[in-house]
Amino acid sequence: MSSTTEKRRTPRVPIHFKVKVETTRGTFNGMGRDISEGGIGVYVKKLPPIGSPVEVIFQFPNADSPIQITGEVMYHHRGGAGVRDDWMGIRFVRMGADSQAQVHRFVKAAHDGSQPYFKTPPPIPHD
């Protein structure tokens, strides 16, 4: 039994699509791992520092326009053997009403079964 308490207010949905993360140290292209209405997990080759402000840019499958959200790096998950296993958790800090509505619809559709999204986190991306 784990003593870790879940802090999320909304459920996560496994995802697998490209995510761009802009930081003060540069722009990193990654792959989405999971998303909730409060944040996103992203596999990246280079992890920005915890606490860093970031701009997250992605587009849902079959969506007409990309979403840009301001966030903060909350934690890192370092994999075992290599950087391909590394991912970070980003908390959403600020987003427009349209972006918020798109995220809400995506998460809701995945949880009510109306969309065929992953049931578990997607595989680690390989170049």
ABEGO torsion letter per residue (X at the ends): XBABBBABABBBBBBBBBBBBBBAAEBBBBBBABBBAAEBBBBBABBBBBGBBBBBBBBBBGBABBBBBBBBBABBBBBAABAAABBBBBBBABBBAAAAAAAAAAAAAAAAGABBBBABBBBBBBX
